[in-house]
Amino acid sequence: MLSSIPRQFHRNRALATTRLAVAQLHQREIEEACATASSVFDLMTGYPIPGRMRSLLGDFYRDLITLAPDATVAGEWGDRFRSEWSRA
């Protein structure tokens, strides 16, 4: 699915990637989900993170700390999330 989204539609690609990360998380693929969610920030480099995506990333983070509160990768992702959150 992601490969069918043209590169110039970076927001659509990033939103689909965020949804994929949420699905991976709910399947308990914690490390893969964090890697996928981190790629959203890379996809959005140079662009503001839209409200809908910010909300979904917030949902991802809340679920992450609920499902894997002691996982090192969860703490690392949380650190990046907080630093990226300040994007306009």
Backbone hydrogen bonds, N-H to C=O, Kabsch-Sander energy under -0.5 kcal/mol:
donor,donor_aa,acceptor,acceptor_aa,energy
4,S,1,M,-1.3
5,I,2,L,-1.4
9,F,6,P,-1.9
10,H,8,Q,-1.1
13,R,9,F,-2.5
14,A,10,H,-2.6
15,L,11,R,-2.7
16,A,12,N,-2.4
17,T,13,R,-2.0
18,T,14,A,-2.2
19,R,15,L,-2.1
20,L,16,A,-2.1
21,A,17,T,-2.3
22,V,18,T,-2.1
23,A,19,R,-2.2
24,Q,20,L,-2.7
25,L,21,A,-2.5
26,H,22,V,-2.3
27,Q,23,A,-1.0
28,R,25,L,-2.0
29,E,24,Q,-2.5
30,I,28,R,-1.2
33,A,29,E,-2.8
34,C,30,I,-2.4
35,A,31,E,-2.2
36,T,32,E,-2.5
37,A,33,A,-2.9
38,S,34,C,-2.3
39,S,35,A,-1.5
40,V,36,T,-0.7
40,V,37,A,-0.9
41,F,37,A,-0.7
41,F,38,S,-0.7
42,D,38,S,-1.1
43,L,39,S,-2.5
44,M,40,V,-1.7
45,T,42,D,-1.2
47,Y,44,M,-2.6
54,R,50,P,-2.6
55,S,51,G,-2.5
56,L,52,R,-1.9
57,L,53,M,-2.7
58,G,54,R,-2.2
59,D,55,S,-2.2
60,F,56,L,-2.4
61,Y,57,L,-2.5
62,R,58,G,-2.4
63,D,59,D,-2.5
64,L,60,F,-2.7
65,I,61,Y,-2.5
66,T,62,R,-1.1
67,L,63,D,-2.9
68,A,64,L,-2.8
71,A,68,A,-1.2
75,G,71,A,-1.7
76,E,72,T,-2.3
77,W,73,V,-2.4
78,G,74,A,-2.5
79,D,75,G,-2.0
80,R,76,E,-2.0
81,F,77,W,-3.0
82,R,78,G,-2.4
83,S,79,D,-1.8
84,E,80,R,-2.6
85,W,81,F,-1.8
87,R,84,E,-2.1
